[in-house]
Amino acid sequence: MRGRVGWGCLRYFMTDAYDYVIVGAGTAGCVLANRLSSEPSLRVVLVEAGPRDTHPTIRVPALVAAAIGNPKLGWGYKTVPQRHLGGREIPLPRGRVLGGCSSINGMVYFRGHPRDFDEWAEAGNGGWSYRDVLPYFIRSERNETWERSPLHGRDGPMNVIDIPRPNKLIDNFLEATDSLQFRRCDDFAGPHPEGFNRRQATIRRGRRESGVTAYLDPVRHRQNLSVVTDALVTRIVVTAGRATGIEIERGGERSIIEARREVILSAGAFGSPQLLMLSGIGDAAALAALGIAPVLDRKSVGQGLRDHPATAVQMRTDDPTSYGISWRVLPRGVWNVLEYLVARQGPF
């Protein structure tokens, strides 16, 4: 169905329908697009608010800080001023680009603590115990290090490696933790992922491995899969109590993308509940106070977020072992750049 009507300064455009409409092209969205489009009779569209993942800081692993800090690749979220941190606002990086956070994050391969999954199952969420989800982690992984471990996969789409030439300062750090008798963790994907050691990373042949490179790029050729970027989803269209499509804003136009079967939200821990509330699904009284017409009263939507803190430590030193910018390390830095450009090896 096609048509065009006025919408303020925007044009309103009706598009044809898809079987599955996936909102958000982070890792989850890329996996869903891959799996659902494997059935040729189904039409699938993946919708992302941000641009394509072509920025060079995405590709080079060592440029992760530049990728996270690039306002064109993220939503720019931050906390309210923190009373116990001198009033500082803490950044909350969330990807706004094809691949979502997997295109800007630190590439650390960590599945989450097994106890968390078991607690979800105990709370009534069947199929979410560690034993239930472990086969899917194994299936998704192509680990270049753990060849014979029953906890790791060798044939999956997501490439995982040990960093081949870690900085010597890491060894010094681990020696210090050993001297304090802190526990070493041999495998952070194991049943007891607590302690200190080197981390594995999602990198393939010297370049970032993301949800796009692992799951989306290999199936881009499928005729039944469409990928729409730079399209902000503004609400879910609800008809007679059922999600029947989404409204997007793109290039000065508003469009309706219809869903014959399902609208799937994979817009992240912030984006998915936000979109539900913008669509009138949430705490009815709070939504009405904001001028949003309630569609379904669900007070739990947007509540209960659990995040993990991270602390970065920076210092000035005369020891050039670690990474930094100074005249003393300039020759090494030039060599590292050439090493990466020629062979995709080295610290970069």
C-alpha positions as CSV (number, residue, x, y, z in Angstrom):
1,M,0.0,0.0,0.0
2,R,1.4,3.4,-1.0
3,G,0.2,7.0,-0.5
4,R,1.4,10.4,0.6
5,V,-0.2,12.9,3.1
6,G,0.9,16.0,4.9
7,W,2.5,15.9,8.4
8,G,3.5,19.4,9.5
9,C,6.8,20.1,7.8
10,L,7.4,16.4,7.1
11,R,5.9,14.3,4.3
12,Y,4.1,11.2,5.4
13,F,4.7,8.1,3.1
14,M,3.1,4.7,3.3
15,T,5.4,1.8,2.2
16,D,4.6,-1.7,1.4
17,A,4.7,-4.4,4.0
18,Y,7.2,-7.0,5.3
19,D,6.6,-10.1,7.3
20,Y,9.1,-9.2,10.0
21,V,10.1,-5.6,10.9
22,I,13.2,-5.5,13.1
23,V,13.9,-2.3,15.0
24,G,17.6,-1.7,15.8
25,A,20.6,-3.1,14.0
26,G,22.8,-3.9,16.9
27,T,24.1,-7.5,17.4
28,A,20.7,-8.8,18.3
29,G,19.1,-7.2,15.2
30,C,21.8,-8.5,12.9
31,V,21.4,-12.0,14.3
32,L,17.6,-11.9,13.8
33,A,17.9,-10.5,10.3
34,N,20.3,-13.4,9.4
35,R,18.1,-16.1,10.9
36,L,14.7,-14.9,9.8
37,S,15.8,-14.1,6.2
38,S,17.1,-17.7,5.9
39,E,13.5,-18.6,4.9
40,P,13.2,-17.3,1.3
41,S,9.4,-16.9,1.5
42,L,9.7,-14.3,4.3
43,R,10.3,-10.6,3.7
44,V,12.5,-9.1,6.4
45,V,13.5,-5.5,7.0
46,L,16.1,-4.3,9.5
47,V,15.8,-0.6,10.5
48,E,18.6,1.4,12.1
49,A,18.6,5.0,13.3
50,G,22.2,5.6,12.5
51,P,24.4,5.4,9.4
52,R,26.2,2.5,7.8
53,D,29.3,1.2,9.6
54,T,31.9,2.7,7.2
55,H,33.7,5.0,9.5
56,P,37.4,4.1,9.7
57,T,37.5,4.2,13.5
58,I,35.1,1.3,13.5
59,R,37.4,-1.0,11.6
60,V,40.6,-0.5,13.4
61,P,40.5,-2.1,16.9
62,A,42.9,0.3,18.6
63,L,40.7,3.3,17.6
64,V,37.9,2.2,19.9
65,A,38.1,5.3,22.0
66,A,37.6,7.5,18.9
67,A,34.7,5.3,17.9
68,I,33.0,5.5,21.3
69,G,33.5,9.2,21.4
70,N,32.3,10.0,17.9
71,P,29.0,11.9,18.2
72,K,28.0,10.7,14.7
73,L,28.2,7.0,15.9
74,G,26.4,7.2,19.3
75,W,23.3,8.6,21.0
76,G,25.3,10.8,23.4
77,Y,23.6,9.6,26.5
78,K,25.0,10.5,29.9
79,T,23.8,10.3,33.5
80,V,22.4,13.0,35.6
81,P,25.1,14.8,37.8
82,Q,26.4,12.2,40.3
83,R,26.4,13.5,43.9
84,H,29.2,11.2,45.0
85,L,31.4,12.0,42.0
86,G,31.7,15.7,42.4
87,G,28.6,16.4,40.3
88,R,30.1,14.8,37.2
89,E,27.9,13.5,34.4
90,I,29.1,10.0,33.4
91,P,28.9,9.0,29.7
92,L,26.7,6.1,28.7
93,P,27.9,5.1,25.3
94,R,25.2,3.5,23.1
95,G,25.8,2.8,19.4
96,R,23.8,4.7,16.8
97,V,25.2,3.0,13.7
98,L,24.8,-0.2,11.8
99,G,26.0,-2.8,14.3
100,G,25.0,-0.8,17.3
101,C,27.3,-1.0,20.3
102,S,29.2,-3.9,18.6
103,S,30.5,-1.3,16.2
104,I,31.9,1.1,18.8
105,N,32.5,-1.0,22.0
106,G,35.8,-2.4,23.3
107,M,35.4,-5.8,21.6
108,V,35.9,-7.7,24.9
109,Y,34.4,-11.2,24.6
110,F,32.4,-11.8,27.8
111,R,29.1,-13.7,27.9
112,G,27.9,-12.6,31.3
113,H,27.9,-14.3,34.7
114,P,26.3,-17.8,34.7
115,R,24.5,-17.0,38.0
116,D,22.6,-14.1,36.3
117,F,21.1,-16.5,33.8
118,D,20.1,-19.0,36.5
119,E,18.5,-16.2,38.5
120,W,16.4,-15.2,35.4
121,A,15.3,-18.8,35.1
122,E,14.5,-19.0,38.8
123,A,12.4,-15.8,38.4
124,G,10.1,-17.6,36.0
125,N,11.8,-17.0,32.6
126,G,11.9,-20.5,31.2
127,G,14.8,-21.2,28.8
128,W,17.1,-18.6,30.2
129,S,19.2,-20.7,32.6
130,Y,23.0,-20.9,31.9
131,R,22.5,-24.5,30.8
132,D,19.8,-23.4,28.3
133,V,21.8,-20.5,26.8
134,L,25.2,-22.1,26.7
135,P,24.6,-24.1,23.5
136,Y,23.8,-20.8,21.7
137,F,26.9,-19.1,22.9
138,I,28.9,-22.1,21.6
139,R,27.1,-22.1,18.3
140,S,27.8,-18.4,17.8
141,E,31.5,-18.6,18.4
142,R,34.6,-19.2,16.3
143,N,37.3,-19.2,19.0
144,E,40.9,-19.4,17.6
145,T,42.3,-20.4,21.0
146,W,40.0,-22.8,22.8
147,E,40.1,-25.7,20.3
148,R,39.1,-28.5,22.6
149,S,37.1,-26.8,25.3
150,P,33.4,-28.0,25.6
151,L,32.5,-24.4,26.5
152,H,33.7,-22.9,23.2
153,G,32.8,-23.1,19.6
154,R,35.0,-23.4,16.5
155,D,32.5,-23.1,13.6
156,G,30.4,-20.1,14.5
157,P,30.2,-16.7,12.8
158,M,31.7,-14.6,15.6
159,N,35.5,-14.7,15.6
160,V,37.2,-14.6,19.0
161,I,41.0,-14.4,19.6
162,D,43.6,-13.9,22.2
163,I,45.4,-10.6,21.6
164,P,48.6,-11.9,19.9
165,R,51.1,-9.3,21.3
166,P,49.7,-7.9,24.6
167,N,51.5,-4.9,26.1
168,K,54.1,-5.9,28.7
169,L,52.4,-3.7,31.3
170,I,49.7,-6.4,31.4
171,D,52.2,-8.9,32.7
172,N,53.4,-6.4,35.3
173,F,49.8,-5.9,36.4
174,L,49.1,-9.6,36.7
175,E,52.3,-10.2,38.7
176,A,51.0,-7.5,41.1
177,T,47.6,-9.2,41.5
178,D,49.4,-12.6,42.0
179,S,51.5,-11.0,44.8
180,L,48.2,-9.9,46.5
181,Q,46.9,-13.5,46.1
182,F,44.0,-12.4,43.9
183,R,42.4,-15.2,41.9
184,R,43.4,-15.8,38.3
185,C,40.6,-16.6,35.8
186,D,41.8,-18.9,33.0
187,D,38.6,-18.5,31.0
188,F,36.1,-15.6,31.4
189,A,33.6,-17.6,29.4
190,G,33.7,-20.4,32.0
191,P,31.4,-21.2,34.9
192,H,33.4,-19.0,37.3
193,P,34.3,-15.8,35.4
194,E,35.8,-13.8,38.3
195,G,39.4,-12.9,38.8
196,F,42.3,-11.4,36.8
197,N,43.8,-12.3,33.4
198,R,44.0,-11.2,29.8
199,R,40.7,-10.9,28.0
200,Q,39.7,-12.3,24.6
201,A,38.5,-10.0,21.9
202,T,36.1,-10.1,18.9
203,I,38.6,-9.4,16.2
204,R,39.1,-11.1,12.7
205,R,42.3,-10.7,10.8
206,G,43.2,-7.5,12.5
207,R,39.8,-5.8,12.2
208,R,36.9,-5.4,14.5
209,E,34.3,-8.2,14.4
210,S,30.8,-6.8,14.9
211,G,27.3,-8.0,14.6
212,V,27.5,-6.6,11.0
213,T,30.6,-8.4,9.9
214,A,29.7,-11.7,11.6
215,Y,25.9,-12.0,10.9
216,L,24.8,-9.3,8.4
217,D,27.5,-9.0,5.7
218,P,27.4,-12.8,4.9
219,V,23.7,-12.6,4.0
220,R,23.5,-9.1,2.3
221,H,22.9,-10.8,-1.0
222,R,19.5,-12.2,0.0
223,Q,16.7,-10.7,-2.0
224,N,14.2,-11.0,0.8
225,L,16.3,-8.9,3.2
226,S,16.2,-5.1,3.3
227,V,18.4,-2.9,5.5
228,V,17.3,0.7,6.1
229,T,19.8,3.1,7.8
230,D,19.5,6.7,9.0
231,A,15.8,6.0,9.8
232,L,14.6,7.0,13.3
233,V,11.7,4.9,14.6
234,T,9.3,7.3,16.3
235,R,6.6,4.9,17.4
236,I,5.1,1.4,17.0
237,V,1.8,1.4,15.2
238,V,-0.8,-0.4,17.3
239,T,-4.1,-1.5,15.7
240,A,-6.8,-3.2,17.8
241,G,-4.3,-4.1,20.4
242,R,-1.7,-5.6,18.0
243,A,1.6,-4.1,16.7
244,T,1.1,-3.8,13.0
245,G,4.1,-1.7,12.0
246,I,6.4,1.2,12.8
247,E,6.6,4.8,12.0
248,I,10.0,6.1,10.9
249,E,11.4,9.5,10.2
250,R,14.0,9.6,7.4
251,G,15.2,12.4,5.1
252,G,12.4,14.8,6.1
253,E,9.7,12.2,5.5
254,R,7.6,10.1,7.9
255,S,6.9,6.6,6.7
256,I,4.9,3.6,7.9
257,I,6.5,0.2,7.5
258,E,3.9,-2.4,7.9
259,A,4.5,-5.8,9.6
260,R,2.4,-8.7,8.4
261,R,3.6,-11.0,11.2
262,E,5.7,-9.3,13.9
263,V,7.4,-6.1,15.0
264,I,10.6,-7.1,16.8
265,L,12.2,-4.6,19.2
266,S,16.0,-5.0,19.4
267,A,16.8,-1.4,20.1
268,G,18.8,-2.0,23.3
269,A,18.3,-1.6,27.0
270,F,17.5,2.1,26.6
271,G,16.0,2.2,23.1
272,S,13.4,-0.6,23.4
273,P,11.6,0.6,26.5
274,Q,11.8,4.2,25.3
275,L,10.1,3.3,22.1
276,L,7.4,1.3,23.9
277,M,6.7,4.4,26.1
278,L,6.6,6.7,23.0
279,S,4.0,4.3,21.6
280,G,1.8,4.5,24.7
281,I,3.0,1.3,26.3
282,G,4.1,1.8,29.9
283,D,3.0,3.5,33.1
284,A,-0.3,5.1,31.9
285,A,-0.3,7.9,34.5
286,A,3.3,8.9,33.7
287,L,2.7,8.8,29.9
288,A,-0.5,10.9,30.2
289,A,1.4,13.5,32.2
290,L,3.9,13.7,29.2
291,G,1.1,14.1,26.7
292,I,1.4,10.5,25.4
293,A,-1.9,8.7,24.9
294,P,-1.7,5.4,26.9
295,V,-2.3,2.3,24.8
296,L,-1.4,-0.4,27.4
297,D,-0.8,0.2,31.1
298,R,2.5,-1.5,32.1
299,K,4.2,0.1,35.0
300,S,7.3,-2.1,34.7
301,V,8.3,-0.7,31.2
302,G,11.4,1.4,31.6
303,Q,12.1,0.3,35.1
304,G,14.7,-2.1,36.7
305,L,17.8,-1.2,34.6
306,R,21.0,-2.8,35.9
307,D,24.3,-1.5,34.5
308,H,27.9,-2.2,35.4
309,P,30.3,0.5,36.4
310,A,33.7,0.8,34.7
311,T,36.7,2.8,35.9
312,A,39.5,4.1,33.7
313,V,42.8,4.9,35.3
314,Q,45.2,7.3,33.5
315,M,48.6,8.5,34.7
316,R,51.6,10.4,33.5
317,T,54.9,8.5,33.6
318,D,58.4,8.5,32.2
319,D,58.1,4.7,31.5
320,P,57.3,4.2,27.8
321,T,56.1,0.7,28.2
322,S,52.4,1.5,28.0
323,Y,50.7,3.5,25.3
324,G,50.8,7.3,25.1
325,I,51.9,10.2,23.0
326,S,55.4,11.6,23.4
327,W,58.6,12.2,21.4
328,R,60.2,9.2,23.0
329,V,57.7,6.8,21.6
330,L,57.2,8.5,18.2
331,P,59.5,6.1,16.3
332,R,57.6,3.1,17.7
333,G,54.3,4.7,16.9
334,V,55.3,5.3,13.3
335,W,56.4,1.7,13.0
336,N,53.2,0.5,14.5
337,V,51.1,2.4,12.0
338,L,53.1,1.0,9.1
339,E,52.9,-2.5,10.6
340,Y,49.1,-2.2,10.7
341,L,48.7,-0.7,7.2
342,V,50.9,-3.3,5.6
343,A,49.9,-6.5,7.5
344,R,47.1,-5.6,10.0
345,Q,49.3,-6.6,12.9
346,G,50.8,-5.0,16.0
347,P,49.2,-2.8,18.7
348,F,46.7,-1.3,16.3
